[in-house]
Amino acid sequence: MYLIDSFRSYRDQIRHGLSILDGTKYWSYSLWKAPEGVDFDDIDFFRPEPRYMQSAGIGTALVIEVRYVEADGEHRQYCVGHPGTDYTGEPSVPIFTEITAYPGEVFDADEAADIYYQYFLTGRVPEPYLLRRLDLSAATD
């Protein structure tokens, strides 16, 4: 689904998409910019945009990840955290069996919608939120 503001503001559409996450039927949400000059129906979804924001969880407890193409051309993915998040030890909050986060990296749909909306406008996570780089090189079973 793409965002249009003819019946609901962009921020309200984002908030709605995040608030309906239930962990079963609706378990993830993502936002990315479509390629310039390409109609939505013509987008090649097998070649996704390298920059995006995504969440998993439920509307009352979800994590936010963002992926940037850095100045050196490398793609790096981060987990968004609240200011003051304690990153000692290992992530301990289960979101799904495969996902754990630090307590300071768990958001509700309202706060997440504000972060997503700023990302929608600027392409960046707003200050004062923190970014923890994720190591996606580990092999998965």
A tleap script that builds the chain and sets N, CA, C and O, in Angstrom:
source leaprc.protein.ff14SB
mol = sequence {
  NMET TYR LEU ILE ASP SER PHE ARG SER TYR
  ARG ASP GLN ILE ARG HIE GLY LEU SER ILE
  LEU ASP GLY THR LYS TYR TRP SER TYR SER
  LEU TRP LYS ALA PRO GLU GLY VAL ASP PHE
  ASP ASP ILE ASP PHE PHE ARG PRO GLU PRO
  ARG TYR MET GLN SER ALA GLY ILE GLY THR
  ALA LEU VAL ILE GLU VAL ARG TYR VAL GLU
  ALA ASP GLY GLU HIE ARG GLN TYR CYS VAL
  GLY HIE PRO GLY THR ASP TYR THR GLY GLU
  PRO SER VAL PRO ILE PHE THR GLU ILE THR
  ALA TYR PRO GLY GLU VAL PHE ASP ALA ASP
  GLU ALA ALA ASP ILE TYR TYR GLN TYR PHE
  LEU THR GLY ARG VAL PRO GLU PRO TYR LEU
  LEU ARG ARG LEU ASP LEU SER ALA ALA THR
  CASP
}
set mol.1.N position { 0.846 -1.175 0.000 }
set mol.1.CA position { 0.000 0.000 0.000 }
set mol.1.C position { 0.887 1.232 0.000 }
set mol.1.O position { 1.898 1.270 0.701 }
set mol.2.N position { 0.527 2.211 -0.759 }
set mol.2.CA position { 1.292 3.439 -0.774 }
set mol.2.C position { 0.534 4.510 0.000 }
set mol.2.O position { -0.672 4.398 0.221 }
set mol.3.N position { 1.260 5.554 0.409 }
set mol.3.CA position { 0.669 6.614 1.209 }
set mol.3.C position { 0.135 7.721 0.308 }
set mol.3.O position { 0.846 8.231 -0.557 }
set mol.4.N position { -1.112 8.079 0.521 }
set mol.4.CA position { -1.710 9.246 -0.111 }
set mol.4.C position { -2.433 10.004 0.992 }
set mol.4.O position { -2.931 9.395 1.939 }
set mol.5.N position { -2.495 11.306 0.883 }
set mol.5.CA position { -3.085 12.088 1.966 }
set mol.5.C position { -4.463 12.643 1.637 }
set mol.5.O position { -4.847 13.681 2.177 }
set mol.6.N position { -5.216 11.982 0.768 }
set mol.6.CA position { -6.525 12.497 0.378 }
set mol.6.C position { -7.627 12.183 1.384 }
set mol.6.O position { -8.628 12.898 1.430 }
set mol.7.N position { -7.472 11.131 2.194 }
set mol.7.CA position { -8.525 10.806 3.160 }
set mol.7.C position { -8.020 10.781 4.596 }
set mol.7.O position { -8.817 10.871 5.529 }
set mol.8.N position { -6.743 10.663 4.785 }
set mol.8.CA position { -6.139 10.619 6.116 }
set mol.8.C position { -4.720 11.157 5.965 }
set mol.8.O position { -4.060 10.886 4.962 }
set mol.9.N position { -4.246 11.915 6.951 }
set mol.9.CA position { -2.893 12.469 6.849 }
set mol.9.C position { -1.861 11.345 6.776 }
set mol.9.O position { -2.122 10.218 7.198 }
set mol.10.N position { -0.695 11.666 6.238 }
set mol.10.CA position { 0.374 10.667 6.168 }
set mol.10.C position { 0.673 10.101 7.550 }
set mol.10.O position { 0.781 8.887 7.719 }
set mol.11.N position { 0.808 10.990 8.547 }
set mol.11.CA position { 1.127 10.531 9.890 }
set mol.11.C position { 0.046 9.597 10.413 }
set mol.11.O position { 0.360 8.572 11.017 }
set mol.12.N position { -1.219 9.934 10.192 }
set mol.12.CA position { -2.309 9.080 10.669 }
set mol.12.C position { -2.336 7.729 9.946 }
set mol.12.O position { -2.657 6.709 10.556 }
set mol.13.N position { -2.002 7.715 8.659 }
set mol.13.CA position { -1.923 6.435 7.942 }
set mol.13.C position { -0.819 5.555 8.511 }
set mol.13.O position { -1.002 4.353 8.703 }
set mol.14.N position { 0.337 6.173 8.780 }
set mol.14.CA position { 1.448 5.423 9.366 }
set mol.14.C position { 1.045 4.890 10.729 }
set mol.14.O position { 1.272 3.719 11.033 }
set mol.15.N position { 0.442 5.748 11.558 }
set mol.15.CA position { 0.028 5.321 12.893 }
set mol.15.C position { -0.962 4.161 12.810 }
set mol.15.O position { -0.859 3.196 13.567 }
set mol.16.N position { -1.907 4.257 11.904 }
set mol.16.CA position { -2.888 3.182 11.746 }
set mol.16.C position { -2.193 1.872 11.367 }
set mol.16.O position { -2.480 0.824 11.945 }
set mol.17.N position { -1.284 1.936 10.398 }
set mol.17.CA position { -0.561 0.731 9.988 }
set mol.17.C position { 0.207 0.088 11.127 }
set mol.17.O position { 0.268 -1.138 11.221 }
set mol.18.N position { 0.794 0.905 11.994 }
set mol.18.CA position { 1.538 0.378 13.143 }
set mol.18.C position { 0.599 -0.124 14.236 }
set mol.18.O position { 0.887 -1.124 14.893 }
set mol.19.N position { -0.524 0.569 14.434 }
set mol.19.CA position { -1.424 0.203 15.538 }
set mol.19.C position { -2.162 -1.108 15.292 }
set mol.19.O position { -2.602 -1.748 16.247 }
set mol.20.N position { -2.308 -1.524 14.032 }
set mol.20.CA position { -3.021 -2.785 13.774 }
set mol.20.C position { -2.105 -4.005 13.837 }
set mol.20.O position { -2.566 -5.133 13.665 }
set mol.21.N position { -0.817 -3.790 14.082 }
set mol.21.CA position { 0.076 -4.942 14.227 }
set mol.21.C position { -0.410 -5.790 15.391 }
set mol.21.O position { -0.564 -5.298 16.509 }
set mol.22.N position { -0.650 -7.067 15.120 }
set mol.22.CA position { -1.187 -7.964 16.150 }
set mol.22.C position { -0.299 -9.181 16.406 }
set mol.22.O position { -0.624 -10.026 17.240 }
set mol.23.N position { 0.815 -9.268 15.694 }
set mol.23.CA position { 1.736 -10.379 15.907 }
set mol.23.C position { 1.373 -11.655 15.171 }
set mol.23.O position { 2.140 -12.618 15.199 }
set mol.24.N position { 0.228 -11.686 14.517 }
set mol.24.CA position { -0.166 -12.889 13.773 }
set mol.24.C position { -0.490 -12.526 12.319 }
set mol.24.O position { 0.338 -12.734 11.432 }
set mol.25.N position { -1.672 -11.991 12.075 }
set mol.25.CA position { -2.034 -11.610 10.709 }
set mol.25.C position { -1.206 -10.413 10.237 }
set mol.25.O position { -0.691 -10.406 9.119 }
set mol.26.N position { -1.086 -9.421 11.084 }
set mol.26.CA position { -0.284 -8.236 10.788 }
set mol.26.C position { 0.869 -8.198 11.776 }
set mol.26.O position { 0.668 -7.900 12.953 }
set mol.27.N position { 2.064 -8.496 11.313 }
set mol.27.CA position { 3.197 -8.610 12.232 }
set mol.27.C position { 4.371 -7.721 11.871 }
set mol.27.O position { 5.334 -7.626 12.633 }
set mol.28.N position { 4.304 -7.060 10.705 }
set mol.28.CA position { 5.399 -6.160 10.341 }
set mol.28.C position { 4.863 -4.974 9.550 }
set mol.28.O position { 3.767 -5.014 8.990 }
set mol.29.N position { 5.662 -3.934 9.523 }
set mol.29.CA position { 5.323 -2.721 8.788 }
set mol.29.C position { 6.621 -2.176 8.221 }
set mol.29.O position { 7.646 -2.189 8.903 }
set mol.30.N position { 6.594 -1.700 6.990 }
set mol.30.CA position { 7.803 -1.101 6.426 }
set mol.30.C position { 7.445 0.130 5.600 }
set mol.30.O position { 6.342 0.255 5.068 }
set mol.31.N position { 8.414 1.027 5.514 }
set mol.31.CA position { 8.241 2.267 4.769 }
set mol.31.C position { 9.514 2.499 3.965 }
set mol.31.O position { 10.616 2.473 4.512 }
set mol.32.N position { 9.357 2.723 2.686 }
set mol.32.CA position { 10.494 3.024 1.823 }
set mol.32.C position { 10.009 3.893 0.680 }
set mol.32.O position { 8.823 3.910 0.349 }
set mol.33.N position { 10.944 4.613 0.083 }
set mol.33.CA position { 10.621 5.503 -1.022 }
set mol.33.C position { 10.644 4.711 -2.321 }
set mol.33.O position { 11.602 3.992 -2.604 }
set mol.34.N position { 9.599 4.848 -3.093 }
set mol.34.CA position { 9.542 4.184 -4.396 }
set mol.34.C position { 10.565 4.822 -5.333 }
set mol.34.O position { 10.888 6.001 -5.189 }
set mol.35.N position { 11.068 4.057 -6.281 }
set mol.35.CA position { 12.025 4.616 -7.244 }
set mol.35.C position { 11.408 5.787 -8.011 }
set mol.35.O position { 10.230 5.756 -8.365 }
set mol.36.N position { 12.210 6.809 -8.259 }
set mol.36.CA position { 11.744 7.980 -9.003 }
set mol.36.C position { 11.267 7.573 -10.393 }
set mol.36.O position { 11.925 6.795 -11.084 }
set mol.37.N position { 10.108 8.109 -10.796 }
set mol.37.CA position { 9.613 7.911 -12.145 }
set mol.37.C position { 9.032 6.544 -12.444 }
set mol.37.O position { 8.758 6.230 -13.603 }
set mol.38.N position { 8.836 5.717 -11.409 }
set mol.38.CA position { 8.295 4.371 -11.616 }
set mol.38.C position { 6.907 4.303 -10.979 }
set mol.38.O position { 6.753 4.618 -9.799 }
set mol.39.N position { 5.904 3.897 -11.745 }
set mol.39.CA position { 4.565 3.721 -11.187 }
set mol.39.C position { 4.575 2.583 -10.172 }
set mol.39.O position { 5.352 1.636 -10.287 }
set mol.40.N position { 3.704 2.692 -9.183 }
set mol.40.CA position { 3.657 1.681 -8.122 }
set mol.40.C position { 3.498 0.277 -8.698 }
set mol.40.O position { 4.168 -0.654 -8.251 }
set mol.41.N position { 2.627 0.119 -9.675 }
set mol.41.CA position { 2.381 -1.204 -10.262 }
set mol.41.C position { 3.584 -1.753 -11.028 }
set mol.41.O position { 3.636 -2.946 -11.327 }
set mol.42.N position { 4.544 -0.894 -11.343 }
set mol.42.CA position { 5.724 -1.318 -12.101 }
set mol.42.C position { 6.957 -1.534 -11.224 }
set mol.42.O position { 8.032 -1.828 -11.746 }
set mol.43.N position { 6.827 -1.396 -9.927 }
set mol.43.CA position { 7.968 -1.577 -9.026 }
set mol.43.C position { 8.364 -3.049 -8.988 }
set mol.43.O position { 7.509 -3.927 -8.875 }
set mol.44.N position { 9.643 -3.306 -9.081 }
set mol.44.CA position { 10.175 -4.665 -8.978 }
set mol.44.C position { 10.441 -4.954 -7.503 }
set mol.44.O position { 11.469 -4.541 -6.966 }
set mol.45.N position { 9.531 -5.655 -6.851 }
set mol.45.CA position { 9.650 -5.921 -5.421 }
set mol.45.C position { 10.724 -6.962 -5.105 }
set mol.45.O position { 11.028 -7.200 -3.936 }
set mol.46.N position { 11.293 -7.576 -6.123 }
set mol.46.CA position { 12.411 -8.496 -5.910 }
set mol.46.C position { 13.738 -7.744 -5.855 }
set mol.46.O position { 14.772 -8.329 -5.534 }
set mol.47.N position { 13.708 -6.456 -6.165 }
set mol.47.CA position { 14.879 -5.585 -6.048 }
set mol.47.C position { 14.485 -4.418 -5.150 }
set mol.47.O position { 14.250 -3.314 -5.639 }
set mol.48.N position { 14.410 -4.651 -3.846 }
set mol.48.CA position { 13.903 -3.618 -2.944 }
set mol.48.C position { 14.846 -2.425 -2.818 }
set mol.48.O position { 16.053 -2.534 -3.038 }
set mol.49.N position { 14.280 -1.324 -2.469 }
set mol.49.CA position { 15.028 -0.102 -2.187 }
set mol.49.C position { 15.989 -0.374 -1.028 }
set mol.49.O position { 15.579 -0.984 -0.041 }
set mol.50.N position { 17.250 0.057 -1.112 }
set mol.50.CA position { 18.214 -0.236 -0.043 }
set mol.50.C position { 18.035 0.611 1.211 }
set mol.50.O position { 18.677 0.345 2.227 }
set mol.51.N position { 17.186 1.613 1.161 }
set mol.51.CA position { 16.930 2.464 2.330 }
set mol.51.C position { 15.487 2.233 2.765 }
set mol.51.O position { 14.562 2.307 1.956 }
set mol.52.N position { 15.309 1.956 4.043 }
set mol.52.CA position { 13.946 1.733 4.523 }
set mol.52.C position { 13.893 1.798 6.040 }
set mol.52.O position { 14.920 1.801 6.719 }
set mol.53.N position { 12.678 1.849 6.549 }
set mol.53.CA position { 12.399 1.714 7.976 }
set mol.53.C position { 11.391 0.584 8.090 }
set mol.53.O position { 10.467 0.485 7.283 }
set mol.54.N position { 11.569 -0.274 9.099 }
set mol.54.CA position { 10.650 -1.399 9.275 }
set mol.54.C position { 10.447 -1.675 10.758 }
set mol.54.O position { 11.284 -1.333 11.593 }
set mol.55.N position { 9.328 -2.296 11.061 }
set mol.55.CA position { 9.005 -2.680 12.435 }
set mol.55.C position { 8.413 -4.074 12.461 }
set mol.55.O position { 7.846 -4.559 11.482 }
set mol.56.N position { 8.566 -4.701 13.618 }
set mol.56.CA position { 7.920 -5.983 13.889 }
set mol.56.C position { 7.429 -5.940 15.321 }
set mol.56.O position { 7.997 -5.242 16.161 }
set mol.57.N position { 6.367 -6.692 15.597 }
set mol.57.CA position { 5.813 -6.746 16.944 }
set mol.57.C position { 4.315 -6.560 16.916 }
set mol.57.O position { 3.631 -6.972 15.979 }
set mol.58.N position { 3.823 -5.930 17.964 }
set mol.58.CA position { 2.407 -5.587 18.073 }
set mol.58.C position { 2.314 -4.093 18.341 }
set mol.58.O position { 3.307 -3.463 18.703 }
set mol.59.N position { 1.135 -3.527 18.167 }
set mol.59.CA position { 0.964 -2.087 18.284 }
set mol.59.C position { 1.390 -1.490 19.606 }
set mol.59.O position { 1.708 -0.303 19.675 }
set mol.60.N position { 1.401 -2.288 20.655 }
set mol.60.CA position { 1.804 -1.779 21.968 }
set mol.60.C position { 3.254 -2.083 22.307 }
set mol.60.O position { 3.763 -1.580 23.308 }
set mol.61.N position { 3.930 -2.889 21.505 }
set mol.61.CA position { 5.333 -3.248 21.764 }
set mol.61.C position { 5.985 -3.676 20.454 }
set mol.61.O position { 5.867 -4.825 20.031 }
set mol.62.N position { 6.668 -2.740 19.829 }
set mol.62.CA position { 7.313 -3.050 18.559 }
set mol.62.C position { 8.717 -2.470 18.522 }
set mol.62.O position { 9.043 -1.548 19.269 }
set mol.63.N position { 9.537 -3.021 17.646 }
set mol.63.CA position { 10.883 -2.500 17.428 }
set mol.63.C position { 10.907 -1.785 16.080 }
set mol.63.O position { 10.118 -2.080 15.183 }
set mol.64.N position { 11.827 -0.848 15.967 }
set mol.64.CA position { 12.006 -0.095 14.727 }
set mol.64.C position { 13.437 -0.312 14.254 }
set mol.64.O position { 14.389 -0.129 15.012 }
set mol.65.N position { 13.574 -0.701 13.003 }
set mol.65.CA position { 14.886 -0.803 12.374 }
set mol.65.C position { 14.918 0.146 11.183 }
set mol.65.O position { 13.905 0.381 10.524 }
set mol.66.N position { 16.093 0.679 10.925 }
set mol.66.CA position { 16.282 1.566 9.784 }
set mol.66.C position { 17.531 1.119 9.039 }
set mol.66.O position { 18.516 0.698 9.645 }
set mol.67.N position { 17.475 1.218 7.731 }
set mol.67.CA position { 18.624 0.854 6.907 }
set mol.67.C position { 19.002 2.060 6.066 }
set mol.67.O position { 18.168 2.655 5.383 }
set mol.68.N position { 20.277 2.405 6.134 }
set mol.68.CA position { 20.820 3.531 5.382 }
set mol.68.C position { 21.879 3.045 4.412 }
set mol.68.O position { 22.506 2.008 4.628 }
set mol.69.N position { 22.073 3.797 3.350 }
set mol.69.CA position { 23.267 3.664 2.524 }
set mol.69.C position { 24.179 4.787 3.003 }
set mol.69.O position { 23.888 5.966 2.800 }
set mol.70.N position { 25.285 4.409 3.640 }
set mol.70.CA position { 26.182 5.386 4.249 }
set mol.70.C position { 27.044 6.077 3.192 }
set mol.70.O position { 27.056 5.677 2.028 }
set mol.71.N position { 27.761 7.114 3.611 }
set mol.71.CA position { 28.604 7.895 2.701 }
set mol.71.C position { 29.633 7.034 1.974 }
set mol.71.O position { 30.030 7.354 0.853 }
set mol.72.N position { 30.069 5.935 2.611 }
set mol.72.CA position { 31.050 5.049 1.978 }
set mol.72.C position { 30.401 4.052 1.009 }
set mol.72.O position { 31.083 3.195 0.447 }
set mol.73.N position { 29.079 4.167 0.816 }
set mol.73.CA position { 28.364 3.284 -0.097 }
set mol.73.C position { 27.888 1.985 0.524 }
set mol.73.O position { 27.176 1.216 -0.123 }
set mol.74.N position { 28.268 1.727 1.764 }
set mol.74.CA position { 27.864 0.497 2.450 }
set mol.74.C position { 26.443 0.623 2.994 }
set mol.74.O position { 26.023 1.696 3.427 }
set mol.75.N position { 25.709 -0.494 2.966 }
set mol.75.CA position { 24.369 -0.554 3.555 }
set mol.75.C position { 24.540 -0.977 5.008 }
set mol.75.O position { 25.194 -1.980 5.292 }
set mol.76.N position { 23.956 -0.217 5.927 }
set mol.76.CA position { 24.033 -0.556 7.344 }
set mol.76.C position { 22.641 -0.453 7.952 }
set mol.76.O position { 21.874 0.457 7.641 }
set mol.77.N position { 22.335 -1.404 8.823 }
set mol.77.CA position { 21.026 -1.467 9.465 }
set mol.77.C position { 21.195 -1.220 10.956 }
set mol.77.O position { 22.160 -1.668 11.575 }
set mol.78.N position { 20.223 -0.489 11.522 }
set mol.78.CA position { 20.274 -0.087 12.919 }
set mol.78.C position { 18.933 -0.357 13.588 }
set mol.78.O position { 17.887 -0.364 12.940 }
set mol.79.N position { 18.984 -0.576 14.886 }
set mol.79.CA position { 17.787 -0.636 15.717 }
set mol.79.C position { 17.673 0.710 16.422 }
set mol.79.O position { 18.661 1.216 16.956 }
set mol.80.N position { 16.491 1.287 16.428 }
set mol.80.CA position { 16.255 2.595 17.031 }
set mol.80.C position { 15.993 2.419 18.522 }
set mol.80.O position { 15.278 1.503 18.929 }
set mol.81.N position { 16.572 3.296 19.331 }
set mol.81.CA position { 16.377 3.243 20.777 }
set mol.81.C position { 16.040 4.602 21.355 }
set mol.81.O position { 16.321 5.641 20.757 }
set mol.82.N position { 15.432 4.574 22.529 }
set mol.82.CA position { 15.151 5.803 23.267 }
set mol.82.C position { 16.445 6.401 23.807 }
set mol.82.O position { 17.409 5.672 24.042 }
set mol.83.N position { 16.480 7.716 24.008 }
set mol.83.CA position { 17.634 8.321 24.668 }
set mol.83.C position { 17.833 7.680 26.040 }
set mol.83.O position { 16.863 7.418 26.752 }
set mol.84.N position { 19.072 7.432 26.406 }
set mol.84.CA position { 19.375 6.846 27.707 }
set mol.84.C position { 19.253 5.340 27.767 }
set mol.84.O position { 19.361 4.764 28.849 }
set mol.85.N position { 19.030 4.681 26.639 }
set mol.85.CA position { 18.932 3.216 26.625 }
set mol.85.C position { 20.217 2.603 27.158 }
set mol.85.O position { 21.314 2.998 26.763 }
set mol.86.N position { 20.076 1.643 28.049 }
set mol.86.CA position { 21.215 0.911 28.613 }
set mol.86.C position { 21.522 -0.266 27.694 }
set mol.86.O position { 20.716 -1.186 27.551 }
set mol.87.N position { 22.695 -0.223 27.075 }
set mol.87.CA position { 23.082 -1.268 26.131 }
set mol.87.C position { 24.041 -2.291 26.737 }
set mol.87.O position { 24.720 -3.013 26.005 }
set mol.88.N position { 24.102 -2.359 28.062 }
set mol.88.CA position { 24.952 -3.384 28.660 }
set mol.88.C position { 24.236 -4.726 28.600 }
set mol.88.O position { 23.008 -4.788 28.657 }
set mol.89.N position { 25.004 -5.789 28.486 }
set mol.89.CA position { 24.415 -7.123 28.402 }
set mol.89.C position { 23.834 -7.377 27.033 }
set mol.89.O position { 24.138 -6.679 26.066 }
set mol.90.N position { 22.998 -8.381 26.969 }
set mol.90.CA position { 22.361 -8.791 25.718 }
set mol.90.C position { 20.919 -8.293 25.677 }
set mol.90.O position { 20.306 -8.104 26.727 }
set mol.91.N position { 20.365 -8.076 24.472 }
set mol.91.CA position { 18.946 -7.720 24.370 }
set mol.91.C position { 18.090 -8.786 25.052 }
set mol.91.O position { 18.353 -9.980 24.909 }
set mol.92.N position { 17.068 -8.357 25.790 }
set mol.92.CA position { 16.323 -9.315 26.614 }
set mol.92.C position { 14.814 -9.307 26.407 }
set mol.92.O position { 14.121 -10.168 26.949 }
set mol.93.N position { 14.291 -8.369 25.645 }
set mol.93.CA position { 12.844 -8.281 25.461 }
set mol.93.C position { 12.460 -9.049 24.199 }
set mol.93.O position { 12.846 -8.650 23.100 }
set mol.94.N position { 11.701 -10.151 24.335 }
set mol.94.CA position { 11.307 -10.897 23.134 }
set mol.94.C position { 10.198 -10.168 22.381 }
set mol.94.O position { 9.187 -9.776 22.964 }
set mol.95.N position { 10.399 -9.997 21.095 }
set mol.95.CA position { 9.349 -9.450 20.234 }
set mol.95.C position { 8.713 -10.608 19.481 }
set mol.95.O position { 7.488 -10.728 19.446 }
set mol.96.N position { 9.513 -11.437 18.893 }
set mol.96.CA position { 9.131 -12.725 18.332 }
set mol.96.C position { 10.222 -13.688 18.750 }
set mol.96.O position { 11.191 -13.268 19.382 }
set mol.97.N position { 10.104 -14.938 18.426 }
set mol.97.CA position { 11.132 -15.896 18.835 }
set mol.97.C position { 12.487 -15.553 18.236 }
set mol.97.O position { 13.512 -15.873 18.837 }
set mol.98.N position { 12.527 -14.915 17.075 }
set mol.98.CA position { 13.790 -14.575 16.427 }
set mol.98.C position { 14.296 -13.197 16.805 }
set mol.98.O position { 15.457 -12.888 16.533 }
set mol.99.N position { 13.486 -12.365 17.414 }
set mol.99.CA position { 13.846 -10.971 17.656 }
set mol.99.C position { 13.844 -10.681 19.145 }
set mol.99.O position { 12.853 -10.919 19.836 }
set mol.100.N position { 14.960 -10.166 19.629 }
set mol.100.CA position { 15.004 -9.633 20.987 }
set mol.100.C position { 15.556 -8.219 20.908 }
set mol.100.O position { 16.341 -7.893 20.018 }
set mol.101.N position { 15.139 -7.395 21.839 }
set mol.101.CA position { 15.557 -5.999 21.852 }
set mol.101.C position { 15.885 -5.589 23.275 }
set mol.101.O position { 15.480 -6.246 24.234 }
set mol.102.N position { 16.612 -4.512 23.400 }
set mol.102.CA position { 16.819 -3.913 24.712 }
set mol.102.C position { 15.512 -3.236 25.120 }
set mol.102.O position { 14.748 -2.802 24.257 }
set mol.103.N position { 15.245 -3.140 26.421 }
set mol.103.CA position { 13.998 -2.494 26.853 }
set mol.103.C position { 13.810 -1.095 26.258 }
set mol.103.O position { 12.684 -0.704 25.950 }
set mol.104.N position { 14.884 -0.349 26.097 }
set mol.104.CA position { 14.801 0.999 25.545 }
set mol.104.C position { 14.575 1.049 24.047 }
set mol.104.O position { 14.493 2.134 23.472 }
set mol.105.N position { 14.474 -0.109 23.403 }
set mol.105.CA position { 14.225 -0.176 21.965 }
set mol.105.C position { 12.802 -0.609 21.636 }
set mol.105.O position { 12.502 -0.933 20.487 }
set mol.106.N position { 11.936 -0.616 22.621 }
set mol.106.CA position { 10.545 -1.029 22.427 }
set mol.106.C position { 9.672 0.226 22.415 }
set mol.106.O position { 9.781 1.074 23.301 }
set mol.107.N position { 8.814 0.336 21.416 }
set mol.107.CA position { 7.966 1.505 21.217 }
set mol.107.C position { 6.514 1.078 21.097 }
set mol.107.O position { 6.220 -0.068 20.758 }
set mol.108.N position { 5.604 2.012 21.377 }
set mol.108.CA position { 4.204 1.769 21.041 }
set mol.108.C position { 3.923 2.452 19.696 }
set mol.108.O position { 4.756 3.203 19.188 }
set mol.109.N position { 2.761 2.187 19.136 }
set mol.109.CA position { 2.440 2.682 17.796 }
set mol.109.C position { 2.455 4.201 17.715 }
set mol.109.O position { 2.867 4.753 16.694 }
set mol.110.N position { 2.016 4.893 18.766 }
set mol.110.CA position { 1.978 6.355 18.724 }
set mol.110.C position { 3.372 6.956 18.597 }
set mol.110.O position { 3.618 7.790 17.726 }
set mol.111.N position { 4.285 6.527 19.470 }
set mol.111.CA position { 5.639 7.073 19.414 }
set mol.111.C position { 6.339 6.629 18.133 }
set mol.111.O position { 7.050 7.415 17.507 }
set mol.112.N position { 6.140 5.384 17.747 }
set mol.112.CA position { 6.751 4.891 16.509 }
set mol.112.C position { 6.256 5.692 15.309 }
set mol.112.O position { 7.030 5.976 14.394 }
set mol.113.N position { 4.976 6.060 15.304 }
set mol.113.CA position { 4.430 6.833 14.188 }
set mol.113.C position { 5.130 8.178 14.061 }
set mol.113.O position { 5.365 8.646 12.947 }
set mol.114.N position { 5.467 8.807 15.181 }
set mol.114.CA position { 6.198 10.073 15.131 }
set mol.114.C position { 7.573 9.886 14.494 }
set mol.114.O position { 8.007 10.712 13.691 }
set mol.115.N position { 8.255 8.801 14.853 }
set mol.115.CA position { 9.579 8.513 14.292 }
set mol.115.C position { 9.456 8.215 12.803 }
set mol.115.O position { 10.228 8.735 11.997 }
set mol.116.N position { 8.492 7.385 12.438 }
set mol.116.CA position { 8.263 7.068 11.024 }
set mol.116.C position { 7.923 8.320 10.217 }
set mol.116.O position { 8.405 8.493 9.097 }
set mol.117.N position { 7.103 9.178 10.782 }
set mol.117.CA position { 6.704 10.374 10.043 }
set mol.117.C position { 7.910 11.272 9.779 }
set mol.117.O position { 8.056 11.812 8.682 }
set mol.118.N position { 8.769 11.433 10.777 }
set mol.118.CA position { 9.981 12.229 10.561 }
set mol.118.C position { 10.882 11.568 9.519 }
set mol.118.O position { 11.483 12.254 8.692 }
set mol.119.N position { 10.976 10.252 9.556 }
set mol.119.CA position { 11.744 9.528 8.540 }
set mol.119.C position { 11.118 9.750 7.155 }
set mol.119.O position { 11.834 9.958 6.176 }
set mol.120.N position { 9.803 9.706 7.079 }
set mol.120.CA position { 9.082 9.953 5.828 }
set mol.120.C position { 9.434 11.331 5.266 }
set mol.120.O position { 9.622 11.484 4.059 }
set mol.121.N position { 9.524 12.330 6.144 }
set mol.121.CA position { 9.810 13.698 5.705 }
set mol.121.C position { 11.279 13.927 5.370 }
set mol.121.O position { 11.595 14.648 4.424 }
set mol.122.N position { 12.184 13.313 6.148 }
set mol.122.CA position { 13.607 13.671 6.062 }
set mol.122.C position { 14.529 12.542 5.610 }
set mol.122.O position { 15.654 12.798 5.180 }
set mol.123.N position { 14.063 11.296 5.703 }
set mol.123.CA position { 14.929 10.165 5.395 }
set mol.123.C position { 15.874 9.801 6.521 }
set mol.123.O position { 16.782 8.992 6.328 }
set mol.124.N position { 15.677 10.388 7.700 }
set mol.124.CA position { 16.552 10.128 8.850 }
set mol.124.C position { 15.705 9.911 10.106 }
set mol.124.O position { 14.561 10.359 10.189 }
set mol.125.N position { 16.295 9.210 11.079 }
set mol.125.CA position { 15.671 9.063 12.398 }
set mol.125.C position { 15.886 10.378 13.142 }
set mol.125.O position { 17.008 10.885 13.167 }
set mol.126.N position { 14.843 10.942 13.747 }
set mol.126.CA position { 15.009 12.240 14.407 }
set mol.126.C position { 15.831 12.138 15.695 }
set mol.126.O position { 15.872 11.093 16.345 }
set mol.127.N position { 16.472 13.233 16.037 }
set mol.127.CA position { 17.127 13.325 17.344 }
set mol.127.C position { 16.025 13.426 18.375 }
set mol.127.O position { 14.968 13.972 18.060 }
set mol.128.N position { 16.203 12.945 19.557 }
set mol.128.CA position { 17.416 12.446 20.197 }
set mol.128.C position { 17.517 10.919 20.188 }
set mol.128.O position { 18.278 10.356 20.974 }
set mol.129.N position { 16.770 10.240 19.319 }
set mol.129.CA position { 16.771 8.775 19.334 }
set mol.129.C position { 18.151 8.225 18.981 }
set mol.129.O position { 18.917 8.846 18.245 }
set mol.130.N position { 18.444 7.055 19.521 }
set mol.130.CA position { 19.735 6.402 19.340 }
set mol.130.C position { 19.642 5.333 18.260 }
set mol.130.O position { 18.565 4.810 17.975 }
set mol.131.N position { 20.789 5.018 17.664 }
set mol.131.CA position { 20.875 3.956 16.665 }
set mol.131.C position { 21.919 2.942 17.111 }
set mol.131.O position { 23.071 3.295 17.365 }
set mol.132.N position { 21.507 1.672 17.205 }
set mol.132.CA position { 22.438 0.577 17.506 }
set mol.132.C position { 22.632 -0.219 16.224 }
set mol.132.O position { 21.684 -0.777 15.672 }
set mol.133.N position { 23.867 -0.260 15.763 }
set mol.133.CA position { 24.157 -0.974 14.515 }
set mol.133.C position { 23.926 -2.467 14.704 }
set mol.133.O position { 24.354 -3.049 15.700 }
set mol.134.N position { 23.250 -3.076 13.745 }
set mol.134.CA position { 22.970 -4.506 13.773 }
set mol.134.C position { 23.979 -5.245 12.908 }
set mol.134.O position { 24.307 -4.808 11.805 }
set mol.135.N position { 24.462 -6.356 13.413 }
set mol.135.CA position { 25.371 -7.205 12.651 }
set mol.135.C position { 24.536 -8.268 11.957 }
set mol.135.O position { 24.097 -9.234 12.582 }
set mol.136.N position { 24.323 -8.085 10.675 }
set mol.136.CA position { 23.496 -9.013 9.910 }
set mol.136.C position { 24.335 -10.061 9.192 }
set mol.136.O position { 23.826 -10.804 8.353 }
set mol.137.N position { 25.624 -10.119 9.523 }
set mol.137.CA position { 26.500 -11.079 8.854 }
set mol.137.C position { 26.441 -12.464 9.477 }
set mol.137.O position { 26.923 -13.429 8.883 }
set mol.138.N position { 25.852 -12.579 10.677 }
set mol.138.CA position { 25.776 -13.881 11.346 }
set mol.138.C position { 24.892 -14.824 10.540 }
set mol.138.O position { 23.830 -14.435 10.053 }
set mol.139.N position { 25.334 -16.048 10.407 }
set mol.139.CA position { 24.558 -17.057 9.669 }
set mol.139.C position { 23.297 -17.408 10.436 }
set mol.139.O position { 23.295 -17.443 11.667 }
set mol.140.N position { 22.224 -17.667 9.701 }
set mol.140.CA position { 20.972 -18.092 10.329 }
set mol.140.C position { 20.665 -19.513 9.913 }
set mol.140.O position { 21.043 -19.951 8.826 }
set mol.141.N position { 19.979 -20.228 10.783 }
set mol.141.CA position { 19.596 -21.615 10.479 }
set mol.141.C position { 18.308 -21.657 9.703 }
set mol.141.O position { 17.829 -22.737 9.357 }
savepdb mol mol.pdb
quit
